[in-house]
Amino acid sequence: MNDRLSLSIFTIEVDRKPTLVFEAKRFSEAEVICADEGLRARLRLLRSNDVPLCGDGATMEVRLAHPDEAANYRQAVAALPSTGNLMVVYLVELDGQDGPEEQPSS
């Protein structure tokens, strides 16, 4: 396979609600990120309008981002330096936070 694949932008839906976007090379890589228990734990802690982004029994699914979601991601990370870490952009308003968030790369 070609290791120089361009990155695609993916959306994670929590209970069918588009919640965050990020870049990955392959869909299988995006699925691993979506299934990560650390991400799920983080989403349980974050709140939007005083409601956790992810409840204990919530379903999380990954898909290719829609054009407007991809545009939001590109705009949010455009001015940031590349750190090599996974950049996550939330599609929902977070209580007490602004902008993209870095997640350690695995």
N, CA, C and O atoms as CSV, one atom per row, in Angstrom:
chain,resi,resn,atom,element,x,y,z
A,1,MET,N,N,0.834,-1.188,0.000
A,1,MET,CA,C,0.000,0.000,0.000
A,1,MET,C,C,0.875,1.247,0.000
A,1,MET,O,O,2.048,1.208,0.371
A,2,ASN,N,N,0.294,2.311,-0.411
A,2,ASN,CA,C,0.974,3.594,-0.437
A,2,ASN,C,C,0.888,4.241,0.938
A,2,ASN,O,O,-0.204,4.524,1.429
A,3,ASP,N,N,2.049,4.475,1.562
A,3,ASP,CA,C,2.075,5.110,2.879
A,3,ASP,C,C,1.804,6.602,2.802
A,3,ASP,O,O,1.647,7.260,3.830
A,4,ARG,N,N,1.749,7.135,1.603
A,4,ARG,CA,C,1.537,8.574,1.437
A,4,ARG,C,C,0.081,8.888,1.093
A,4,ARG,O,O,-0.188,9.839,0.360
A,5,LEU,N,N,-0.843,8.114,1.606
A,5,LEU,CA,C,-2.258,8.390,1.380
A,5,LEU,C,C,-2.607,9.752,1.963
A,5,LEU,O,O,-2.106,10.144,3.017
A,6,SER,N,N,-3.469,10.457,1.258
A,6,SER,CA,C,-3.899,11.736,1.806
A,6,SER,C,C,-4.869,11.473,2.959
A,6,SER,O,O,-5.534,10.438,3.008
A,7,LEU,N,N,-4.931,12.409,3.862
A,7,LEU,CA,C,-5.810,12.266,5.005
A,7,LEU,C,C,-7.244,12.597,4.615
A,7,LEU,O,O,-7.496,13.519,3.840
A,8,SER,N,N,-8.165,11.838,5.159
A,8,SER,CA,C,-9.589,12.108,5.000
A,8,SER,C,C,-10.113,12.636,6.317
A,8,SER,O,O,-9.512,12.413,7.368
A,9,ILE,N,N,-11.217,13.324,6.263
A,9,ILE,CA,C,-11.824,13.868,7.474
A,9,ILE,C,C,-13.045,13.018,7.814
A,9,ILE,O,O,-13.901,12.753,6.969
A,10,PHE,N,N,-13.098,12.599,9.082
A,10,PHE,CA,C,-14.159,11.727,9.560
A,10,PHE,C,C,-14.936,12.402,10.676
A,10,PHE,O,O,-14.413,13.256,11.392
A,11,THR,N,N,-16.188,12.004,10.809
A,11,THR,CA,C,-17.064,12.497,11.868
A,11,THR,C,C,-17.443,11.339,12.772
A,11,THR,O,O,-17.751,10.244,12.302
A,12,ILE,N,N,-17.419,11.589,14.067
A,12,ILE,CA,C,-17.969,10.634,15.026
A,12,ILE,C,C,-19.315,11.171,15.473
A,12,ILE,O,O,-19.438,12.306,15.935
A,13,GLU,N,N,-20.322,10.320,15.321
A,13,GLU,CA,C,-21.661,10.635,15.797
A,13,GLU,C,C,-21.875,9.925,17.121
A,13,GLU,O,O,-21.567,8.741,17.257
A,14,VAL,N,N,-22.397,10.644,18.085
A,14,VAL,CA,C,-22.771,10.062,19.371
A,14,VAL,C,C,-24.295,10.076,19.416
A,14,VAL,O,O,-24.925,11.133,19.372
A,15,ASP,N,N,-24.865,8.894,19.505
A,15,ASP,CA,C,-26.329,8.751,19.458
A,15,ASP,C,C,-26.908,9.496,18.254
A,15,ASP,O,O,-27.905,10.211,18.361
A,16,ARG,N,N,-26.255,9.307,17.108
A,16,ARG,CA,C,-26.667,9.845,15.806
A,16,ARG,C,C,-26.507,11.362,15.686
A,16,ARG,O,O,-27.006,11.963,14.734
A,17,LYS,N,N,-25.816,11.983,16.642
A,17,LYS,CA,C,-25.583,13.428,16.579
A,17,LYS,C,C,-24.120,13.670,16.223
A,17,LYS,O,O,-23.231,13.246,16.961
A,18,PRO,N,N,-23.855,14.349,15.096
A,18,PRO,CA,C,-22.465,14.672,14.746
A,18,PRO,C,C,-21.822,15.457,15.885
A,18,PRO,O,O,-22.296,16.530,16.258
A,19,THR,N,N,-20.729,14.906,16.436
A,19,THR,CA,C,-20.158,15.466,17.652
A,19,THR,C,C,-18.743,15.986,17.469
A,19,THR,O,O,-18.403,17.049,17.988
A,20,LEU,N,N,-17.904,15.241,16.727
A,20,LEU,CA,C,-16.532,15.704,16.520
A,20,LEU,C,C,-16.000,15.213,15.189
A,20,LEU,O,O,-16.484,14.230,14.627
A,21,VAL,N,N,-14.982,15.927,14.691
A,21,VAL,CA,C,-14.334,15.575,13.427
A,21,VAL,C,C,-12.826,15.514,13.638
A,21,VAL,O,O,-12.271,16.176,14.515
A,22,PHE,N,N,-12.180,14.699,12.805
A,22,PHE,CA,C,-10.731,14.508,12.876
A,22,PHE,C,C,-10.265,13.942,11.545
A,22,PHE,O,O,-11.072,13.537,10.708
A,23,GLU,N,N,-8.931,13.920,11.359
A,23,GLU,CA,C,-8.344,13.367,10.142
A,23,GLU,C,C,-7.734,12.003,10.412
A,23,GLU,O,O,-7.194,11.745,11.488
A,24,ALA,N,N,-7.830,11.132,9.411
A,24,ALA,CA,C,-7.184,9.821,9.463
A,24,ALA,C,C,-6.910,9.377,8.031
A,24,ALA,O,O,-7.553,9.846,7.091
A,25,LYS,N,N,-5.947,8.464,7.873
A,25,LYS,CA,C,-5.610,7.975,6.534
A,25,LYS,C,C,-6.653,7.016,5.981
A,25,LYS,O,O,-6.995,7.063,4.800
A,26,ARG,N,N,-7.149,6.151,6.846
A,26,ARG,CA,C,-8.060,5.094,6.403
A,26,ARG,C,C,-9.284,5.037,7.309
A,26,ARG,O,O,-9.258,5.487,8.455
A,27,PHE,N,N,-10.348,4.474,6.763
A,27,PHE,CA,C,-11.561,4.289,7.548
A,27,PHE,C,C,-11.282,3.377,8.736
A,27,PHE,O,O,-11.805,3.602,9.828
A,28,SER,N,N,-10.466,2.357,8.532
A,28,SER,CA,C,-10.149,1.434,9.632
A,28,SER,C,C,-9.440,2.159,10.774
A,28,SER,O,O,-9.671,1.843,11.942
A,29,GLU,N,N,-8.585,3.121,10.454
A,29,GLU,CA,C,-7.924,3.926,11.479
A,29,GLU,C,C,-8.952,4.782,12.224
A,29,GLU,O,O,-8.877,4.929,13.444
A,30,ALA,N,N,-9.900,5.339,11.489
A,30,ALA,CA,C,-10.953,6.148,12.105
A,30,ALA,C,C,-11.824,5.289,13.025
A,30,ALA,O,O,-12.268,5.759,14.072
A,31,GLU,N,N,-12.068,4.044,12.642
A,31,GLU,CA,C,-12.851,3.142,13.490
A,31,GLU,C,C,-12.137,2.853,14.805
A,31,GLU,O,O,-12.774,2.770,15.855
A,32,VAL,N,N,-10.822,2.700,14.748
A,32,VAL,CA,C,-10.039,2.460,15.968
A,32,VAL,C,C,-10.139,3.660,16.906
A,32,VAL,O,O,-10.295,3.501,18.116
A,33,ILE,N,N,-10.050,4.851,16.341
A,33,ILE,CA,C,-10.167,6.074,17.150
A,33,ILE,C,C,-11.553,6.141,17.783
A,33,ILE,O,O,-11.681,6.466,18.963
A,34,CYS,N,N,-12.583,5.838,17.009
A,34,CYS,CA,C,-13.952,5.882,17.511
A,34,CYS,C,C,-14.164,4.879,18.638
A,34,CYS,O,O,-14.897,5.161,19.585
A,35,ALA,N,N,-13.533,3.715,18.548
A,35,ALA,CA,C,-13.706,2.650,19.543
A,35,ALA,C,C,-12.833,2.839,20.781
A,35,ALA,O,O,-12.951,2.072,21.737
A,36,ASP,N,N,-11.969,3.837,20.780
A,36,ASP,CA,C,-11.034,4.049,21.887
A,36,ASP,C,C,-11.782,4.404,23.175
A,36,ASP,O,O,-12.570,5.350,23.210
A,37,GLU,N,N,-11.521,3.633,24.222
A,37,GLU,CA,C,-12.186,3.875,25.509
A,37,GLU,C,C,-11.757,5.208,26.127
A,37,GLU,O,O,-12.531,5.828,26.855
A,38,GLY,N,N,-10.537,5.648,25.843
A,38,GLY,CA,C,-10.087,6.940,26.351
A,38,GLY,C,C,-10.904,8.086,25.760
A,38,GLY,O,O,-11.233,9.047,26.456
A,39,LEU,N,N,-11.229,7.978,24.470
A,39,LEU,CA,C,-12.068,8.994,23.836
A,39,LEU,C,C,-13.456,8.978,24.453
A,39,LEU,O,O,-14.011,10.029,24.774
A,40,ARG,N,N,-14.010,7.799,24.618
A,40,ARG,CA,C,-15.342,7.689,25.225
A,40,ARG,C,C,-15.338,8.292,26.636
A,40,ARG,O,O,-16.275,8.995,27.013
A,41,ALA,N,N,-14.295,8.018,27.404
A,41,ALA,CA,C,-14.197,8.573,28.756
A,41,ALA,C,C,-14.129,10.092,28.714
A,41,ALA,O,O,-14.763,10.770,29.524
A,42,ARG,N,N,-13.359,10.627,27.769
A,42,ARG,CA,C,-13.237,12.086,27.626
A,42,ARG,C,C,-14.589,12.701,27.272
A,42,ARG,O,O,-14.959,13.752,27.798
A,43,LEU,N,N,-15.322,12.040,26.378
A,43,LEU,CA,C,-16.633,12.549,25.966
A,43,LEU,C,C,-17.644,12.489,27.114
A,43,LEU,O,O,-18.584,13.283,27.157
A,44,ARG,N,N,-17.452,11.562,28.030
A,44,ARG,CA,C,-18.330,11.510,29.209
A,44,ARG,C,C,-18.092,12.715,30.124
A,44,ARG,O,O,-19.010,13.183,30.797
A,45,LEU,N,N,-16.855,13.209,30.141
A,45,LEU,CA,C,-16.500,14.342,31.004
A,45,LEU,C,C,-16.896,15.686,30.405
A,45,LEU,O,O,-17.261,16.612,31.130
A,46,LEU,N,N,-16.823,15.791,29.080
A,46,LEU,CA,C,-17.146,17.062,28.426
A,46,LEU,C,C,-18.655,17.263,28.392
A,46,LEU,O,O,-19.429,16.313,28.277
A,47,ARG,N,N,-19.048,18.523,28.497
A,47,ARG,CA,C,-20.472,18.850,28.519
A,47,ARG,C,C,-20.804,19.928,27.489
A,47,ARG,O,O,-19.991,20.796,27.173
A,48,SER,N,N,-22.017,19.835,26.987
A,48,SER,CA,C,-22.590,20.850,26.120
A,48,SER,C,C,-23.954,21.202,26.702
A,48,SER,O,O,-24.827,20.342,26.819
A,49,ASN,N,N,-24.131,22.453,27.059
A,49,ASN,CA,C,-25.366,22.885,27.729
A,49,ASN,C,C,-25.628,22.046,28.973
A,49,ASN,O,O,-26.764,21.663,29.257
A,50,ASP,N,N,-24.556,21.769,29.709
A,50,ASP,CA,C,-24.579,21.030,30.965
A,50,ASP,C,C,-25.020,19.566,30.821
A,50,ASP,O,O,-25.449,18.946,31.794
A,51,VAL,N,N,-24.913,19.021,29.605
A,51,VAL,CA,C,-25.242,17.621,29.347
A,51,VAL,C,C,-23.979,16.937,28.839
A,51,VAL,O,O,-23.324,17.457,27.935
A,52,PRO,N,N,-23.619,15.770,29.405
A,52,PRO,CA,C,-22.425,15.062,28.903
A,52,PRO,C,C,-22.557,14.747,27.413
A,52,PRO,O,O,-23.643,14.426,26.930
A,53,LEU,N,N,-21.436,14.842,26.691
A,53,LEU,CA,C,-21.467,14.546,25.257
A,53,LEU,C,C,-21.764,13.077,24.996
A,53,LEU,O,O,-22.279,12.726,23.934
A,54,CYS,N,N,-21.444,12.218,25.956
A,54,CYS,CA,C,-21.604,10.782,25.757
A,54,CYS,C,C,-22.084,10.149,27.055
A,54,CYS,O,O,-21.393,10.209,28.072
A,55,GLY,N,N,-23.255,9.548,27.024
A,55,GLY,CA,C,-23.753,8.828,28.185
A,55,GLY,C,C,-23.168,7.425,28.231
A,55,GLY,O,O,-22.521,6.987,27.280
A,56,ASP,N,N,-23.393,6.726,29.325
A,56,ASP,CA,C,-22.838,5.381,29.499
A,56,ASP,C,C,-23.272,4.413,28.405
A,56,ASP,O,O,-22.465,3.599,27.957
A,57,GLY,N,N,-24.504,4.481,27.971
A,57,GLY,CA,C,-25.009,3.551,26.959
A,57,GLY,C,C,-25.054,4.127,25.555
A,57,GLY,O,O,-25.705,3.562,24.676
A,58,ALA,N,N,-24.375,5.235,25.333
A,58,ALA,CA,C,-24.426,5.906,24.028
A,58,ALA,C,C,-23.764,5.061,22.938
A,58,ALA,O,O,-22.804,4.334,23.195
A,59,THR,N,N,-24.289,5.169,21.729
A,59,THR,CA,C,-23.650,4.535,20.580
A,59,THR,C,C,-22.779,5.563,19.885
A,59,THR,O,O,-23.160,6.723,19.730
A,60,MET,N,N,-21.599,5.117,19.471
A,60,MET,CA,C,-20.677,5.976,18.737
A,60,MET,C,C,-20.380,5.314,17.403
A,60,MET,O,O,-19.993,4.147,17.348
A,61,GLU,N,N,-20.563,6.067,16.334
A,61,GLU,CA,C,-20.295,5.576,14.993
A,61,GLU,C,C,-19.455,6.584,14.237
A,61,GLU,O,O,-19.560,7.789,14.464
A,62,VAL,N,N,-18.620,6.087,13.336
A,62,VAL,CA,C,-17.766,6.954,12.538
A,62,VAL,C,C,-18.224,6.888,11.080
A,62,VAL,O,O,-18.693,5.853,10.607
A,63,ARG,N,N,-18.078,7.997,10.391
A,63,ARG,CA,C,-18.399,8.086,8.959
A,63,ARG,C,C,-17.542,9.182,8.356
A,63,ARG,O,O,-16.935,9.974,9.077
A,64,LEU,N,N,-17.493,9.226,7.032
A,64,LEU,CA,C,-16.830,10.346,6.370
A,64,LEU,C,C,-17.581,11.628,6.702
A,64,LEU,O,O,-18.811,11.643,6.753
A,65,ALA,N,N,-16.846,12.684,6.924
A,65,ALA,CA,C,-17.461,13.972,7.253
A,65,ALA,C,C,-18.206,14.521,6.048
A,65,ALA,O,O,-17.780,14.358,4.905
A,66,HIS,N,N,-19.322,15.172,6.323
A,66,HIS,CA,C,-20.036,15.905,5.282
A,66,HIS,C,C,-19.217,17.140,4.923
A,66,HIS,O,O,-18.378,17.567,5.716
A,67,PRO,N,N,-19.438,17.723,3.747
A,67,PRO,CA,C,-18.632,18.876,3.329
A,67,PRO,C,C,-18.598,20.028,4.340
A,67,PRO,O,O,-17.545,20.632,4.541
A,68,ASP,N,N,-19.718,20.338,4.970
A,68,ASP,CA,C,-19.728,21.442,5.942
A,68,ASP,C,C,-18.936,21.084,7.194
A,68,ASP,O,O,-18.303,21.958,7.785
A,69,GLU,N,N,-18.956,19.833,7.608
A,69,GLU,CA,C,-18.182,19.394,8.765
A,69,GLU,C,C,-16.685,19.438,8.460
A,69,GLU,O,O,-15.883,19.855,9.296
A,70,ALA,N,N,-16.318,19.000,7.246
A,70,ALA,CA,C,-14.917,19.044,6.830
A,70,ALA,C,C,-14.426,20.488,6.763
A,70,ALA,O,O,-13.296,20.780,7.153
A,71,ALA,N,N,-15.266,21.383,6.272
A,71,ALA,CA,C,-14.899,22.803,6.208
A,71,ALA,C,C,-14.689,23.364,7.609
A,71,ALA,O,O,-13.752,24.132,7.829
A,72,ASN,N,N,-15.540,22.998,8.555
A,72,ASN,CA,C,-15.366,23.439,9.950
A,72,ASN,C,C,-14.033,22.955,10.493
A,72,ASN,O,O,-13.326,23.703,11.168
A,73,TYR,N,N,-13.685,21.706,10.202
A,73,TYR,CA,C,-12.421,21.156,10.679
A,73,TYR,C,C,-11.246,21.930,10.089
A,73,TYR,O,O,-10.360,22.376,10.817
A,74,ARG,N,N,-11.244,22.087,8.767
A,74,ARG,CA,C,-10.135,22.782,8.104
A,74,ARG,C,C,-9.974,24.201,8.617
A,74,ARG,O,O,-8.854,24.658,8.844
A,75,GLN,N,N,-11.068,24.890,8.799
A,75,GLN,CA,C,-11.019,26.275,9.287
A,75,GLN,C,C,-10.455,26.323,10.705
A,75,GLN,O,O,-9.657,27.206,11.020
A,76,ALA,N,N,-10.854,25.395,11.556
A,76,ALA,CA,C,-10.417,25.413,12.953
A,76,ALA,C,C,-8.932,25.116,13.107
A,76,ALA,O,O,-8.286,25.670,13.996
A,77,VAL,N,N,-8.377,24.252,12.260
A,77,VAL,CA,C,-6.978,23.852,12.427
A,77,VAL,C,C,-6.028,24.601,11.487
A,77,VAL,O,O,-4.813,24.424,11.578
A,78,ALA,N,N,-6.555,25.425,10.600
A,78,ALA,CA,C,-5.729,26.086,9.591
A,78,ALA,C,C,-4.593,26.918,10.181
A,78,ALA,O,O,-3.480,26.913,9.655
A,79,ALA,N,N,-4.864,27.615,11.242
A,79,ALA,CA,C,-3.863,28.532,11.795
A,79,ALA,C,C,-2.980,27.874,12.855
A,79,ALA,O,O,-2.090,28.522,13.407
A,80,LEU,N,N,-3.215,26.606,13.141
A,80,LEU,CA,C,-2.452,25.942,14.200
A,80,LEU,C,C,-1.236,25.234,13.627
A,80,LEU,O,O,-1.286,24.723,12.508
A,81,PRO,N,N,-0.148,25.199,14.378
A,81,PRO,CA,C,1.030,24.449,13.908
A,81,PRO,C,C,0.760,22.951,13.994
A,81,PRO,O,O,0.027,22.492,14.869
A,82,SER,N,N,1.350,22.208,13.092
A,82,SER,CA,C,1.216,20.758,13.111
A,82,SER,C,C,2.059,20.193,14.238
A,82,SER,O,O,3.255,20.474,14.322
A,83,THR,N,N,1.445,19.397,15.108
A,83,THR,CA,C,2.148,18.833,16.249
A,83,THR,C,C,2.344,17.322,16.130
A,83,THR,O,O,3.071,16.728,16.925
A,84,GLY,N,N,1.707,16.707,15.155
A,84,GLY,CA,C,1.779,15.261,15.029
A,84,GLY,C,C,0.737,14.548,15.874
A,84,GLY,O,O,0.576,13.334,15.755
A,85,ASN,N,N,0.029,15.275,16.722
A,85,ASN,CA,C,-1.036,14.696,17.529
A,85,ASN,C,C,-2.352,14.766,16.777
A,85,ASN,O,O,-2.521,15.578,15.868
A,86,LEU,N,N,-3.260,13.927,17.157
A,86,LEU,CA,C,-4.597,13.923,16.583
A,86,LEU,C,C,-5.309,15.211,16.981
A,86,LEU,O,O,-5.432,15.516,18.167
A,87,MET,N,N,-5.773,15.958,15.997
A,87,MET,CA,C,-6.539,17.178,16.260
A,87,MET,C,C,-8.015,16.847,16.138
A,87,MET,O,O,-8.458,16.286,15.135
A,88,VAL,N,N,-8.770,17.200,17.168
A,88,VAL,CA,C,-10.205,16.931,17.213
A,88,VAL,C,C,-10.923,18.262,17.262
A,88,VAL,O,O,-10.584,19.129,18.068
A,89,VAL,N,N,-11.908,18.424,16.406
A,89,VAL,CA,C,-12.730,19.630,16.403
A,89,VAL,C,C,-14.155,19.205,16.742
A,89,VAL,O,O,-14.732,18.339,16.085
A,90,TYR,N,N,-14.707,19.824,17.770
A,90,TYR,CA,C,-16.061,19.488,18.199
A,90,TYR,C,C,-17.070,20.252,17.352
A,90,TYR,O,O,-16.880,21.429,17.043
A,91,LEU,N,N,-18.133,19.570,16.986
A,91,LEU,CA,C,-19.204,20.165,16.189
A,91,LEU,C,C,-20.336,20.678,17.074
A,91,LEU,O,O,-21.333,21.209,16.584
A,92,VAL,N,N,-20.170,20.514,18.357
A,92,VAL,CA,C,-21.145,20.998,19.332
A,92,VAL,C,C,-20.443,22.020,20.218
A,92,VAL,O,O,-19.222,21.988,20.371
A,93,GLU,N,N,-21.206,22.904,20.784
A,93,GLU,CA,C,-20.629,23.897,21.687
A,93,GLU,C,C,-20.294,23.224,23.011
A,93,GLU,O,O,-21.135,22.564,23.620
A,94,LEU,N,N,-19.052,23.404,23.443
A,94,LEU,CA,C,-18.609,22.828,24.702
A,94,LEU,C,C,-18.696,23.855,25.812
A,94,LEU,O,O,-18.368,25.025,25.616
A,95,ASP,N,N,-19.133,23.419,26.964
A,95,ASP,CA,C,-19.178,24.304,28.122
A,95,ASP,C,C,-17.753,24.651,28.540
A,95,ASP,O,O,-16.973,23.761,28.879
A,96,GLY,N,N,-17.410,25.930,28.519
A,96,GLY,CA,C,-16.120,26.400,29.025
A,96,GLY,C,C,-14.921,26.158,28.142
A,96,GLY,O,O,-13.798,26.297,28.626
A,97,GLN,N,N,-15.081,25.802,26.862
A,97,GLN,CA,C,-13.934,25.566,25.989
A,97,GLN,C,C,-14.205,26.147,24.612
A,97,GLN,O,O,-15.350,26.263,24.175
A,98,ASP,N,N,-13.105,26.512,23.935
A,98,ASP,CA,C,-13.186,27.012,22.574
A,98,ASP,C,C,-12.100,26.340,21.736
A,98,ASP,O,O,-11.041,25.982,22.253
A,99,GLY,N,N,-12.363,26.174,20.460
A,99,GLY,CA,C,-11.349,25.737,19.519
A,99,GLY,C,C,-11.080,24.250,19.499
A,99,GLY,O,O,-11.682,23.477,20.245
A,100,PRO,N,N,-10.154,23.863,18.620
A,100,PRO,CA,C,-9.808,22.454,18.484
A,100,PRO,C,C,-9.052,21.938,19.704
A,100,PRO,O,O,-8.499,22.710,20.489
A,101,GLU,N,N,-9.042,20.645,19.839
A,101,GLU,CA,C,-8.357,20.015,20.964
A,101,GLU,C,C,-7.380,18.975,20.422
A,101,GLU,O,O,-7.682,18.264,19.463
A,102,GLU,N,N,-6.222,18.899,21.040
A,102,GLU,CA,C,-5.228,17.893,20.655
A,102,GLU,C,C,-5.413,16.646,21.490
A,102,GLU,O,O,-5.614,16.716,22.703
A,103,GLN,N,N,-5.343,15.514,20.834
A,103,GLN,CA,C,-5.373,14.224,21.504
A,103,GLN,C,C,-4.048,13.530,21.198
A,103,GLN,O,O,-3.571,13.621,20.067
A,104,PRO,N,N,-3.449,12.855,22.143
A,104,PRO,CA,C,-2.199,12.137,21.859
A,104,PRO,C,C,-2.399,11.123,20.749
A,104,PRO,O,O,-3.412,10.425,20.708
A,105,SER,N,N,-1.433,11.043,19.854
A,105,SER,CA,C,-1.489,10.049,18.783
A,105,SER,C,C,-1.171,8.684,19.350
A,105,SER,O,O,-0.337,8.539,20.243
A,106,SER,N,N,-1.856,7.680,18.812
A,106,SER,CA,C,-1.544,6.325,19.266
A,106,SER,C,C,-0.856,5.549,18.194
A,106,SER,O,O,-0.516,4.384,18.396
